[in-house]
């Protein structure tokens, strides 16, 4: 079951669901937690994200529930400020 207040996210046409730093994808019989997919765009950073400056650019780092570091970069998307999952800067 998906948590309340999840947000649908599409990456390469594939559906994912996002809630507070956790990504889910459909699986047999429900949903499974997966690593943050590169290219996913969300409008809110996960709670506890930290600012990281590299090469004159600002990134946001978040350690997910599995202990993986996820990096976000601020972008404009559909006329709004958003954050995209990127590889480690």
PyMOL Python script that loads the backbone (N, CA, C, O; Angstrom):
from pymol import cmd

cmd.read_pdbstr("""\
ATOM      1  N   UNK A   1       0.833  -1.182   0.000  1.00  0.00           N
ATOM      2  CA  UNK A   1       0.000   0.000   0.000  1.00  0.00           C
ATOM      3  C   UNK A   1       0.882   1.252   0.000  1.00  0.00           C
ATOM      4  O   UNK A   1       1.925   1.287   0.653  1.00  0.00           O
ATOM      5  N   UNK A   2       0.462   2.248  -0.720  1.00  0.00           N
ATOM      6  CA  UNK A   2       1.205   3.502  -0.740  1.00  0.00           C
ATOM      7  C   UNK A   2       0.846   4.334   0.493  1.00  0.00           C
ATOM      8  O   UNK A   2      -0.279   4.261   0.988  1.00  0.00           O
ATOM      9  N   UNK A   3       1.801   5.121   0.984  1.00  0.00           N
ATOM     10  CA  UNK A   3       1.521   5.964   2.147  1.00  0.00           C
ATOM     11  C   UNK A   3       0.618   7.140   1.762  1.00  0.00           C
ATOM     12  O   UNK A   3       0.506   7.473   0.582  1.00  0.00           O
ATOM     13  N   UNK A   4      -0.021   7.766   2.744  1.00  0.00           N
ATOM     14  CA  UNK A   4      -0.810   8.963   2.443  1.00  0.00           C
ATOM     15  C   UNK A   4       0.088  10.057   1.872  1.00  0.00           C
ATOM     16  O   UNK A   4       1.280  10.111   2.172  1.00  0.00           O
ATOM     17  N   UNK A   5      -0.475  10.899   1.075  1.00  0.00           N
ATOM     18  CA  UNK A   5       0.215  12.062   0.495  1.00  0.00           C
ATOM     19  C   UNK A   5       1.349  11.690  -0.459  1.00  0.00           C
ATOM     20  O   UNK A   5       2.275  12.481  -0.638  1.00  0.00           O
ATOM     21  N   UNK A   6       1.301  10.517  -1.068  1.00  0.00           N
ATOM     22  CA  UNK A   6       2.308  10.171  -2.069  1.00  0.00           C
ATOM     23  C   UNK A   6       2.089  11.046  -3.306  1.00  0.00           C
ATOM     24  O   UNK A   6       1.003  11.584  -3.521  1.00  0.00           O
ATOM     25  N   UNK A   7       3.141  11.175  -4.110  1.00  0.00           N
ATOM     26  CA  UNK A   7       3.090  11.963  -5.337  1.00  0.00           C
ATOM     27  C   UNK A   7       3.513  11.065  -6.491  1.00  0.00           C
ATOM     28  O   UNK A   7       4.562  10.426  -6.413  1.00  0.00           O
ATOM     29  N   UNK A   8       2.721  10.999  -7.562  1.00  0.00           N
ATOM     30  CA  UNK A   8       3.164  10.220  -8.715  1.00  0.00           C
ATOM     31  C   UNK A   8       4.323  10.921  -9.426  1.00  0.00           C
ATOM     32  O   UNK A   8       4.326  12.143  -9.574  1.00  0.00           O
ATOM     33  N   UNK A   9       5.300  10.136  -9.860  1.00  0.00           N
ATOM     34  CA  UNK A   9       6.482  10.639 -10.560  1.00  0.00           C
ATOM     35  C   UNK A   9       6.728   9.696 -11.733  1.00  0.00           C
ATOM     36  O   UNK A   9       6.707   8.476 -11.568  1.00  0.00           O
ATOM     37  N   UNK A  10       6.960  10.262 -12.917  1.00  0.00           N
ATOM     38  CA  UNK A  10       7.230   9.430 -14.093  1.00  0.00           C
ATOM     39  C   UNK A  10       8.648   9.679 -14.571  1.00  0.00           C
ATOM     40  O   UNK A  10       9.068  10.826 -14.730  1.00  0.00           O
ATOM     41  N   UNK A  11       9.379   8.607 -14.797  1.00  0.00           N
ATOM     42  CA  UNK A  11      10.749   8.696 -15.301  1.00  0.00           C
ATOM     43  C   UNK A  11      10.833   7.788 -16.518  1.00  0.00           C
ATOM     44  O   UNK A  11      10.666   6.573 -16.416  1.00  0.00           O
ATOM     45  N   UNK A  12      11.094   8.394 -17.667  1.00  0.00           N
ATOM     46  CA  UNK A  12      11.149   7.606 -18.893  1.00  0.00           C
ATOM     47  C   UNK A  12       9.851   6.877 -19.181  1.00  0.00           C
ATOM     48  O   UNK A  12       9.861   5.790 -19.758  1.00  0.00           O
ATOM     49  N   UNK A  13       8.726   7.471 -18.781  1.00  0.00           N
ATOM     50  CA  UNK A  13       7.421   6.860 -18.991  1.00  0.00           C
ATOM     51  C   UNK A  13       7.049   5.813 -17.958  1.00  0.00           C
ATOM     52  O   UNK A  13       5.939   5.282 -17.994  1.00  0.00           O
ATOM     53  N   UNK A  14       7.950   5.505 -17.042  1.00  0.00           N
ATOM     54  CA  UNK A  14       7.683   4.510 -16.003  1.00  0.00           C
ATOM     55  C   UNK A  14       7.134   5.174 -14.745  1.00  0.00           C
ATOM     56  O   UNK A  14       7.669   6.192 -14.308  1.00  0.00           O
ATOM     57  N   UNK A  15       6.080   4.618 -14.156  1.00  0.00           N
ATOM     58  CA  UNK A  15       5.497   5.225 -12.965  1.00  0.00           C
ATOM     59  C   UNK A  15       6.255   4.873 -11.679  1.00  0.00           C
ATOM     60  O   UNK A  15       6.625   3.724 -11.440  1.00  0.00           O
ATOM     61  N   UNK A  16       6.464   5.889 -10.882  1.00  0.00           N
ATOM     62  CA  UNK A  16       6.998   5.744  -9.527  1.00  0.00           C
ATOM     63  C   UNK A  16       6.109   6.589  -8.630  1.00  0.00           C
ATOM     64  O   UNK A  16       5.311   7.396  -9.107  1.00  0.00           O
ATOM     65  N   UNK A  17       6.254   6.398  -7.348  1.00  0.00           N
ATOM     66  CA  UNK A  17       5.495   7.184  -6.380  1.00  0.00           C
ATOM     67  C   UNK A  17       6.469   7.640  -5.308  1.00  0.00           C
ATOM     68  O   UNK A  17       7.367   6.896  -4.916  1.00  0.00           O
ATOM     69  N   UNK A  18       6.287   8.862  -4.837  1.00  0.00           N
ATOM     70  CA  UNK A  18       7.251   9.486  -3.936  1.00  0.00           C
ATOM     71  C   UNK A  18       6.544  10.005  -2.695  1.00  0.00           C
ATOM     72  O   UNK A  18       5.443  10.550  -2.771  1.00  0.00           O
ATOM     73  N   UNK A  19       7.196   9.827  -1.548  1.00  0.00           N
ATOM     74  CA  UNK A  19       6.715  10.407  -0.301  1.00  0.00           C
ATOM     75  C   UNK A  19       7.889  10.568   0.649  1.00  0.00           C
ATOM     76  O   UNK A  19       8.480   9.584   1.095  1.00  0.00           O
ATOM     77  N   UNK A  20       8.226  11.822   0.957  1.00  0.00           N
ATOM     78  CA  UNK A  20       9.247  12.172   1.953  1.00  0.00           C
ATOM     79  C   UNK A  20      10.552  11.407   1.796  1.00  0.00           C
ATOM     80  O   UNK A  20      11.084  10.865   2.764  1.00  0.00           O
ATOM     81  N   UNK A  21      11.067  11.367   0.568  1.00  0.00           N
ATOM     82  CA  UNK A  21      12.366  10.751   0.327  1.00  0.00           C
ATOM     83  C   UNK A  21      12.331   9.286  -0.036  1.00  0.00           C
ATOM     84  O   UNK A  21      13.376   8.703  -0.322  1.00  0.00           O
ATOM     85  N   UNK A  22      11.164   8.670  -0.033  1.00  0.00           N
ATOM     86  CA  UNK A  22      11.045   7.250  -0.367  1.00  0.00           C
ATOM     87  C   UNK A  22      10.327   7.121  -1.709  1.00  0.00           C
ATOM     88  O   UNK A  22       9.291   7.745  -1.940  1.00  0.00           O
ATOM     89  N   UNK A  23      10.897   6.303  -2.583  1.00  0.00           N
ATOM     90  CA  UNK A  23      10.313   6.048  -3.899  1.00  0.00           C
ATOM     91  C   UNK A  23       9.764   4.627  -3.928  1.00  0.00           C
ATOM     92  O   UNK A  23      10.355   3.703  -3.370  1.00  0.00           O
ATOM     93  N   UNK A  24       8.625   4.473  -4.588  1.00  0.00           N
ATOM     94  CA  UNK A  24       7.960   3.184  -4.727  1.00  0.00           C
ATOM     95  C   UNK A  24       7.694   2.950  -6.207  1.00  0.00           C
ATOM     96  O   UNK A  24       7.564   3.898  -6.983  1.00  0.00           O
ATOM     97  N   UNK A  25       7.615   1.675  -6.592  1.00  0.00           N
ATOM     98  CA  UNK A  25       7.162   1.355  -7.941  1.00  0.00           C
ATOM     99  C   UNK A  25       6.180   0.189  -7.832  1.00  0.00           C
ATOM    100  O   UNK A  25       6.220  -0.597  -6.886  1.00  0.00           O
ATOM    101  N   UNK A  26       5.304   0.104  -8.823  1.00  0.00           N
ATOM    102  CA  UNK A  26       4.350  -1.005  -8.793  1.00  0.00           C
ATOM    103  C   UNK A  26       5.078  -2.342  -8.898  1.00  0.00           C
ATOM    104  O   UNK A  26       6.064  -2.473  -9.623  1.00  0.00           O
ATOM    105  N   UNK A  27       4.582  -3.313  -8.176  1.00  0.00           N
ATOM    106  CA  UNK A  27       5.104  -4.678  -8.273  1.00  0.00           C
ATOM    107  C   UNK A  27       3.933  -5.633  -8.114  1.00  0.00           C
ATOM    108  O   UNK A  27       2.821  -5.213  -7.792  1.00  0.00           O
ATOM    109  N   UNK A  28       4.176  -6.889  -8.336  1.00  0.00           N
ATOM    110  CA  UNK A  28       3.104  -7.871  -8.227  1.00  0.00           C
ATOM    111  C   UNK A  28       2.460  -7.785  -6.846  1.00  0.00           C
ATOM    112  O   UNK A  28       3.135  -7.943  -5.829  1.00  0.00           O
ATOM    113  N   UNK A  29       1.182  -7.540  -6.817  1.00  0.00           N
ATOM    114  CA  UNK A  29       0.461  -7.506  -5.554  1.00  0.00           C
ATOM    115  C   UNK A  29       0.588  -6.202  -4.781  1.00  0.00           C
ATOM    116  O   UNK A  29       0.132  -6.139  -3.639  1.00  0.00           O
ATOM    117  N   UNK A  30       1.184  -5.163  -5.345  1.00  0.00           N
ATOM    118  CA  UNK A  30       1.284  -3.904  -4.604  1.00  0.00           C
ATOM    119  C   UNK A  30       2.403  -3.008  -5.091  1.00  0.00           C
ATOM    120  O   UNK A  30       2.505  -2.704  -6.279  1.00  0.00           O
ATOM    121  N   UNK A  31       3.239  -2.590  -4.157  1.00  0.00           N
ATOM    122  CA  UNK A  31       4.316  -1.650  -4.453  1.00  0.00           C
ATOM    123  C   UNK A  31       5.557  -2.077  -3.687  1.00  0.00           C
ATOM    124  O   UNK A  31       5.469  -2.717  -2.639  1.00  0.00           O
ATOM    125  N   UNK A  32       6.726  -1.709  -4.231  1.00  0.00           N
ATOM    126  CA  UNK A  32       7.967  -1.982  -3.528  1.00  0.00           C
ATOM    127  C   UNK A  32       8.795  -0.710  -3.444  1.00  0.00           C
ATOM    128  O   UNK A  32       8.723   0.150  -4.322  1.00  0.00           O
ATOM    129  N   UNK A  33       9.585  -0.599  -2.377  1.00  0.00           N
ATOM    130  CA  UNK A  33      10.491   0.535  -2.197  1.00  0.00           C
ATOM    131  C   UNK A  33      11.695   0.318  -3.104  1.00  0.00           C
ATOM    132  O   UNK A  33      12.258  -0.775  -3.157  1.00  0.00           O
ATOM    133  N   UNK A  34      12.084   1.382  -3.821  1.00  0.00           N
ATOM    134  CA  UNK A  34      13.221   1.302  -4.738  1.00  0.00           C
ATOM    135  C   UNK A  34      14.153   2.484  -4.515  1.00  0.00           C
ATOM    136  O   UNK A  34      13.789   3.458  -3.856  1.00  0.00           O
ATOM    137  N   UNK A  35      15.353   2.391  -5.067  1.00  0.00           N
ATOM    138  CA  UNK A  35      16.291   3.517  -5.025  1.00  0.00           C
ATOM    139  C   UNK A  35      15.716   4.672  -5.837  1.00  0.00           C
ATOM    140  O   UNK A  35      14.944   4.466  -6.774  1.00  0.00           O
ATOM    141  N   UNK A  36      16.100   5.878  -5.467  1.00  0.00           N
ATOM    142  CA  UNK A  36      15.641   7.063  -6.197  1.00  0.00           C
ATOM    143  C   UNK A  36      16.060   6.953  -7.655  1.00  0.00           C
ATOM    144  O   UNK A  36      17.248   6.800  -7.941  1.00  0.00           O
ATOM    145  N   UNK A  37      15.109   7.028  -8.586  1.00  0.00           N
ATOM    146  CA  UNK A  37      15.473   6.916 -10.005  1.00  0.00           C
ATOM    147  C   UNK A  37      16.049   8.229 -10.528  1.00  0.00           C
ATOM    148  O   UNK A  37      15.469   9.294 -10.320  1.00  0.00           O
ATOM    149  N   UNK A  38      17.200   8.147 -11.212  1.00  0.00           N
ATOM    150  CA  UNK A  38      17.796   9.343 -11.811  1.00  0.00           C
ATOM    151  C   UNK A  38      16.789   9.975 -12.763  1.00  0.00           C
ATOM    152  O   UNK A  38      16.149   9.292 -13.562  1.00  0.00           O
ATOM    153  N   UNK A  39      16.666  11.287 -12.660  1.00  0.00           N
ATOM    154  CA  UNK A  39      15.739  12.014 -13.517  1.00  0.00           C
ATOM    155  C   UNK A  39      14.392  12.261 -12.884  1.00  0.00           C
ATOM    156  O   UNK A  39      13.585  13.012 -13.432  1.00  0.00           O
ATOM    157  N   UNK A  40      14.121  11.640 -11.725  1.00  0.00           N
ATOM    158  CA  UNK A  40      12.850  11.897 -11.037  1.00  0.00           C
ATOM    159  C   UNK A  40      12.801  13.365 -10.617  1.00  0.00           C
ATOM    160  O   UNK A  40      13.793  13.921 -10.146  1.00  0.00           O
ATOM    161  N   UNK A  41      11.644  13.976 -10.792  1.00  0.00           N
ATOM    162  CA  UNK A  41      11.469  15.380 -10.437  1.00  0.00           C
ATOM    163  C   UNK A  41      10.384  15.489  -9.384  1.00  0.00           C
ATOM    164  O   UNK A  41       9.270  14.996  -9.561  1.00  0.00           O
ATOM    165  N   UNK A  42      10.732  16.148  -8.278  1.00  0.00           N
ATOM    166  CA  UNK A  42       9.790  16.371  -7.187  1.00  0.00           C
ATOM    167  C   UNK A  42       9.800  17.857  -6.821  1.00  0.00           C
ATOM    168  O   UNK A  42      10.746  18.578  -7.137  1.00  0.00           O
ATOM    169  N   UNK A  43       8.752  18.295  -6.162  1.00  0.00           N
ATOM    170  CA  UNK A  43       8.644  19.714  -5.816  1.00  0.00           C
ATOM    171  C   UNK A  43       9.075  20.017  -4.387  1.00  0.00           C
ATOM    172  O   UNK A  43       9.219  21.183  -4.020  1.00  0.00           O
ATOM    173  N   UNK A  44       9.280  18.992  -3.584  1.00  0.00           N
ATOM    174  CA  UNK A  44       9.766  19.190  -2.220  1.00  0.00           C
ATOM    175  C   UNK A  44      10.912  18.236  -1.945  1.00  0.00           C
ATOM    176  O   UNK A  44      10.854  17.054  -2.285  1.00  0.00           O
ATOM    177  N   UNK A  45      11.963  18.773  -1.318  1.00  0.00           N
ATOM    178  CA  UNK A  45      13.084  17.927  -0.909  1.00  0.00           C
ATOM    179  C   UNK A  45      12.667  17.060   0.275  1.00  0.00           C
ATOM    180  O   UNK A  45      11.782  17.440   1.042  1.00  0.00           O
ATOM    181  N   UNK A  46      13.294  15.907   0.425  1.00  0.00           N
ATOM    182  CA  UNK A  46      13.002  15.083   1.597  1.00  0.00           C
ATOM    183  C   UNK A  46      13.424  15.814   2.871  1.00  0.00           C
ATOM    184  O   UNK A  46      14.380  16.589   2.851  1.00  0.00           O
ATOM    185  N   UNK A  47      12.723  15.576   3.974  1.00  0.00           N
ATOM    186  CA  UNK A  47      13.131  16.192   5.244  1.00  0.00           C
ATOM    187  C   UNK A  47      14.538  15.750   5.625  1.00  0.00           C
ATOM    188  O   UNK A  47      14.875  14.572   5.507  1.00  0.00           O
ATOM    189  N   UNK A  48      15.353  16.683   6.077  1.00  0.00           N
ATOM    190  CA  UNK A  48      16.711  16.359   6.492  1.00  0.00           C
ATOM    191  C   UNK A  48      17.733  16.478   5.380  1.00  0.00           C
ATOM    192  O   UNK A  48      18.898  16.139   5.588  1.00  0.00           O
ATOM    193  N   UNK A  49      17.333  16.953   4.196  1.00  0.00           N
ATOM    194  CA  UNK A  49      18.294  17.147   3.099  1.00  0.00           C
ATOM    195  C   UNK A  49      19.316  18.199   3.489  1.00  0.00           C
ATOM    196  O   UNK A  49      19.001  19.159   4.191  1.00  0.00           O
ATOM    197  N   UNK A  50      20.536  18.010   3.029  1.00  0.00           N
ATOM    198  CA  UNK A  50      21.620  18.942   3.336  1.00  0.00           C
ATOM    199  C   UNK A  50      22.116  19.599   2.050  1.00  0.00           C
ATOM    200  O   UNK A  50      22.152  18.973   0.991  1.00  0.00           O
ATOM    201  N   UNK A  51      22.497  20.865   2.163  1.00  0.00           N
ATOM    202  CA  UNK A  51      23.039  21.594   1.025  1.00  0.00           C
ATOM    203  C   UNK A  51      24.488  21.209   0.803  1.00  0.00           C
ATOM    204  O   UNK A  51      25.252  21.042   1.754  1.00  0.00           O
ATOM    205  N   UNK A  52      24.862  21.068  -0.469  1.00  0.00           N
ATOM    206  CA  UNK A  52      26.214  20.685  -0.847  1.00  0.00           C
ATOM    207  C   UNK A  52      26.617  21.544  -2.041  1.00  0.00           C
ATOM    208  O   UNK A  52      25.891  21.594  -3.034  1.00  0.00           O
ATOM    209  N   UNK A  53      27.751  22.215  -1.963  1.00  0.00           N
ATOM    210  CA  UNK A  53      28.241  23.037  -3.066  1.00  0.00           C
ATOM    211  C   UNK A  53      29.418  22.339  -3.738  1.00  0.00           C
ATOM    212  O   UNK A  53      30.396  21.979  -3.083  1.00  0.00           O
ATOM    213  N   UNK A  54      29.311  22.153  -5.049  1.00  0.00           N
ATOM    214  CA  UNK A  54      30.371  21.511  -5.836  1.00  0.00           C
ATOM    215  C   UNK A  54      30.509  22.243  -7.163  1.00  0.00           C
ATOM    216  O   UNK A  54      29.531  22.413  -7.891  1.00  0.00           O
ATOM    217  N   UNK A  55      31.712  22.667  -7.468  1.00  0.00           N
ATOM    218  CA  UNK A  55      31.982  23.297  -8.755  1.00  0.00           C
ATOM    219  C   UNK A  55      31.105  24.501  -9.039  1.00  0.00           C
ATOM    220  O   UNK A  55      30.735  24.744 -10.188  1.00  0.00           O
ATOM    221  N   UNK A  56      30.770  25.252  -8.011  1.00  0.00           N
ATOM    222  CA  UNK A  56      29.940  26.438  -8.188  1.00  0.00           C
ATOM    223  C   UNK A  56      28.455  26.144  -8.300  1.00  0.00           C
ATOM    224  O   UNK A  56      27.659  27.060  -8.501  1.00  0.00           O
ATOM    225  N   UNK A  57      28.075  24.897  -8.176  1.00  0.00           N
ATOM    226  CA  UNK A  57      26.669  24.498  -8.243  1.00  0.00           C
ATOM    227  C   UNK A  57      26.190  24.059  -6.859  1.00  0.00           C
ATOM    228  O   UNK A  57      26.969  23.548  -6.055  1.00  0.00           O
ATOM    229  N   UNK A  58      24.917  24.263  -6.599  1.00  0.00           N
ATOM    230  CA  UNK A  58      24.325  23.826  -5.338  1.00  0.00           C
ATOM    231  C   UNK A  58      23.542  22.545  -5.573  1.00  0.00           C
ATOM    232  O   UNK A  58      22.721  22.464  -6.487  1.00  0.00           O
ATOM    233  N   UNK A  59      23.800  21.559  -4.748  1.00  0.00           N
ATOM    234  CA  UNK A  59      23.086  20.286  -4.764  1.00  0.00           C
ATOM    235  C   UNK A  59      22.501  20.063  -3.375  1.00  0.00           C
ATOM    236  O   UNK A  59      22.842  20.755  -2.415  1.00  0.00           O
ATOM    237  N   UNK A  60      21.624  19.092  -3.299  1.00  0.00           N
ATOM    238  CA  UNK A  60      21.027  18.729  -2.015  1.00  0.00           C
ATOM    239  C   UNK A  60      21.225  17.227  -1.848  1.00  0.00           C
ATOM    240  O   UNK A  60      20.924  16.443  -2.748  1.00  0.00           O
ATOM    241  N   UNK A  61      21.729  16.845  -0.695  1.00  0.00           N
ATOM    242  CA  UNK A  61      22.051  15.448  -0.419  1.00  0.00           C
ATOM    243  C   UNK A  61      21.094  14.928   0.642  1.00  0.00           C
ATOM    244  O   UNK A  61      20.787  15.611   1.619  1.00  0.00           O
ATOM    245  N   UNK A  62      20.633  13.705   0.424  1.00  0.00           N
ATOM    246  CA  UNK A  62      19.725  13.060   1.359  1.00  0.00           C
ATOM    247  C   UNK A  62      20.134  11.601   1.496  1.00  0.00           C
ATOM    248  O   UNK A  62      20.400  10.928   0.500  1.00  0.00           O
ATOM    249  N   UNK A  63      20.182  11.119   2.726  1.00  0.00           N
ATOM    250  CA  UNK A  63      20.471   9.699   2.964  1.00  0.00           C
ATOM    251  C   UNK A  63      19.133   8.994   3.139  1.00  0.00           C
ATOM    252  O   UNK A  63      18.386   9.280   4.075  1.00  0.00           O
ATOM    253  N   UNK A  64      18.834   8.058   2.219  1.00  0.00           N
ATOM    254  CA  UNK A  64      17.532   7.394   2.281  1.00  0.00           C
ATOM    255  C   UNK A  64      17.508   6.314   3.359  1.00  0.00           C
ATOM    256  O   UNK A  64      18.505   6.084   4.044  1.00  0.00           O
ATOM    257  N   UNK A  65      16.375   5.665   3.499  1.00  0.00           N
ATOM    258  CA  UNK A  65      16.198   4.683   4.578  1.00  0.00           C
ATOM    259  C   UNK A  65      17.120   3.478   4.447  1.00  0.00           C
ATOM    260  O   UNK A  65      17.368   2.780   5.431  1.00  0.00           O
ATOM    261  N   UNK A  66      17.634   3.223   3.234  1.00  0.00           N
ATOM    262  CA  UNK A  66      18.577   2.115   3.026  1.00  0.00           C
ATOM    263  C   UNK A  66      20.017   2.562   3.223  1.00  0.00           C
ATOM    264  O   UNK A  66      20.940   1.757   3.104  1.00  0.00           O
ATOM    265  N   UNK A  67      20.218   3.857   3.527  1.00  0.00           N
ATOM    266  CA  UNK A  67      21.566   4.376   3.740  1.00  0.00           C
ATOM    267  C   UNK A  67      22.235   4.885   2.471  1.00  0.00           C
ATOM    268  O   UNK A  67      23.405   5.267   2.504  1.00  0.00           O
ATOM    269  N   UNK A  68      21.514   4.895   1.357  1.00  0.00           N
ATOM    270  CA  UNK A  68      22.066   5.401   0.092  1.00  0.00           C
ATOM    271  C   UNK A  68      22.003   6.921   0.073  1.00  0.00           C
ATOM    272  O   UNK A  68      21.044   7.517   0.562  1.00  0.00           O
ATOM    273  N   UNK A  69      23.027   7.540  -0.491  1.00  0.00           N
ATOM    274  CA  UNK A  69      22.991   8.983  -0.656  1.00  0.00           C
ATOM    275  C   UNK A  69      22.313   9.310  -1.979  1.00  0.00           C
ATOM    276  O   UNK A  69      22.666   8.769  -3.027  1.00  0.00           O
ATOM    277  N   UNK A  70      21.336  10.203  -1.911  1.00  0.00           N
ATOM    278  CA  UNK A  70      20.592  10.645  -3.083  1.00  0.00           C
ATOM    279  C   UNK A  70      20.889  12.122  -3.261  1.00  0.00           C
ATOM    280  O   UNK A  70      20.864  12.885  -2.296  1.00  0.00           O
ATOM    281  N   UNK A  71      21.173  12.531  -4.504  1.00  0.00           N
ATOM    282  CA  UNK A  71      21.504  13.921  -4.789  1.00  0.00           C
ATOM    283  C   UNK A  71      20.414  14.547  -5.650  1.00  0.00           C
ATOM    284  O   UNK A  71      19.907  13.936  -6.590  1.00  0.00           O
ATOM    285  N   UNK A  72      20.071  15.775  -5.303  1.00  0.00           N
ATOM    286  CA  UNK A  72      19.067  16.536  -6.039  1.00  0.00           C
ATOM    287  C   UNK A  72      19.701  17.831  -6.513  1.00  0.00           C
ATOM    288  O   UNK A  72      20.599  18.374  -5.870  1.00  0.00           O
ATOM    289  N   UNK A  73      19.215  18.322  -7.660  1.00  0.00           N
ATOM    290  CA  UNK A  73      19.635  19.625  -8.154  1.00  0.00           C
ATOM    291  C   UNK A  73      18.371  20.437  -8.418  1.00  0.00           C
ATOM    292  O   UNK A  73      17.394  19.924  -8.962  1.00  0.00           O
ATOM    293  N   UNK A  74      18.402  21.710  -8.025  1.00  0.00           N
ATOM    294  CA  UNK A  74      17.260  22.591  -8.226  1.00  0.00           C
ATOM    295  C   UNK A  74      17.131  22.923  -9.708  1.00  0.00           C
ATOM    296  O   UNK A  74      18.117  23.249 -10.369  1.00  0.00           O
ATOM    297  N   UNK A  75      15.905  22.839 -10.224  1.00  0.00           N
ATOM    298  CA  UNK A  75      15.627  23.144 -11.625  1.00  0.00           C
ATOM    299  C   UNK A  75      14.300  23.902 -11.713  1.00  0.00           C
ATOM    300  O   UNK A  75      13.542  23.966 -10.745  1.00  0.00           O
ATOM    301  N   UNK A  76      14.038  24.467 -12.875  1.00  0.00           N
ATOM    302  CA  UNK A  76      12.707  24.990 -13.181  1.00  0.00           C
ATOM    303  C   UNK A  76      12.019  23.922 -14.028  1.00  0.00           C
ATOM    304  O   UNK A  76      12.569  23.454 -15.025  1.00  0.00           O
ATOM    305  N   UNK A  77      10.811  23.545 -13.618  1.00  0.00           N
ATOM    306  CA  UNK A  77      10.072  22.499 -14.333  1.00  0.00           C
ATOM    307  C   UNK A  77       8.621  22.933 -14.421  1.00  0.00           C
ATOM    308  O   UNK A  77       7.972  23.178 -13.404  1.00  0.00           O
ATOM    309  N   UNK A  78       8.126  23.025 -15.624  1.00  0.00           N
ATOM    310  CA  UNK A  78       6.750  23.459 -15.871  1.00  0.00           C
ATOM    311  C   UNK A  78       6.441  24.771 -15.143  1.00  0.00           C
ATOM    312  O   UNK A  78       5.366  24.944 -14.569  1.00  0.00           O
ATOM    313  N   UNK A  79       7.410  25.686 -15.183  1.00  0.00           N
ATOM    314  CA  UNK A  79       7.219  27.007 -14.603  1.00  0.00           C
ATOM    315  C   UNK A  79       7.322  27.078 -13.093  1.00  0.00           C
ATOM    316  O   UNK A  79       7.006  28.109 -12.500  1.00  0.00           O
ATOM    317  N   UNK A  80       7.757  26.003 -12.466  1.00  0.00           N
ATOM    318  CA  UNK A  80       7.882  25.958 -10.999  1.00  0.00           C
ATOM    319  C   UNK A  80       9.278  25.502 -10.608  1.00  0.00           C
ATOM    320  O   UNK A  80       9.953  24.796 -11.357  1.00  0.00           O
ATOM    321  N   UNK A  81       9.696  25.922  -9.415  1.00  0.00           N
ATOM    322  CA  UNK A  81      10.945  25.417  -8.869  1.00  0.00           C
ATOM    323  C   UNK A  81      10.725  23.964  -8.465  1.00  0.00           C
ATOM    324  O   UNK A  81       9.728  23.629  -7.826  1.00  0.00           O
ATOM    325  N   UNK A  82      11.672  23.107  -8.845  1.00  0.00           N
ATOM    326  CA  UNK A  82      11.567  21.682  -8.540  1.00  0.00           C
ATOM    327  C   UNK A  82      12.973  21.150  -8.269  1.00  0.00           C
ATOM    328  O   UNK A  82      13.953  21.889  -8.350  1.00  0.00           O
ATOM    329  N   UNK A  83      13.057  19.866  -7.948  1.00  0.00           N
ATOM    330  CA  UNK A  83      14.326  19.219  -7.646  1.00  0.00           C
ATOM    331  C   UNK A  83      14.387  17.907  -8.415  1.00  0.00           C
ATOM    332  O   UNK A  83      13.452  17.107  -8.379  1.00  0.00           O
ATOM    333  N   UNK A  84      15.509  17.695  -9.118  1.00  0.00           N
ATOM    334  CA  UNK A  84      15.676  16.495  -9.920  1.00  0.00           C
ATOM    335  C   UNK A  84      16.762  15.607  -9.314  1.00  0.00           C
ATOM    336  O   UNK A  84      17.808  16.095  -8.888  1.00  0.00           O
ATOM    337  N   UNK A  85      16.501  14.293  -9.280  1.00  0.00           N
ATOM    338  CA  UNK A  85      17.488  13.323  -8.816  1.00  0.00           C
ATOM    339  C   UNK A  85      18.596  13.243  -9.856  1.00  0.00           C
ATOM    340  O   UNK A  85      18.343  12.996 -11.036  1.00  0.00           O
ATOM    341  N   UNK A  86      19.841  13.457  -9.398  1.00  0.00           N
ATOM    342  CA  UNK A  86      21.008  13.432 -10.287  1.00  0.00           C
ATOM    343  C   UNK A  86      22.065  12.499  -9.706  1.00  0.00           C
ATOM    344  O   UNK A  86      21.975  12.081  -8.552  1.00  0.00           O
ATOM    345  N   UNK A  87      23.067  12.179 -10.520  1.00  0.00           N
ATOM    346  CA  UNK A  87      24.175  11.361 -10.023  1.00  0.00           C
ATOM    347  C   UNK A  87      25.041  12.201  -9.083  1.00  0.00           C
ATOM    348  O   UNK A  87      24.934  13.427  -9.052  1.00  0.00           O
ATOM    349  N   UNK A  88      25.876  11.543  -8.341  1.00  0.00           N
ATOM    350  CA  UNK A  88      26.735  12.246  -7.377  1.00  0.00           C
ATOM    351  C   UNK A  88      27.598  13.269  -8.111  1.00  0.00           C
ATOM    352  O   UNK A  88      28.284  12.934  -9.077  1.00  0.00           O
ATOM    353  N   UNK A  89      27.560  14.528  -7.645  1.00  0.00           N
ATOM    354  CA  UNK A  89      28.345  15.566  -8.331  1.00  0.00           C
ATOM    355  C   UNK A  89      29.848  15.385  -8.109  1.00  0.00           C
ATOM    356  O   UNK A  89      30.646  16.172  -8.618  1.00  0.00           O
TER     357      UNK A  89
END
""", "prot")
cmd.dss("prot")
cmd.show_as("cartoon", "prot")
cmd.util.cbc("prot")
cmd.orient("prot")
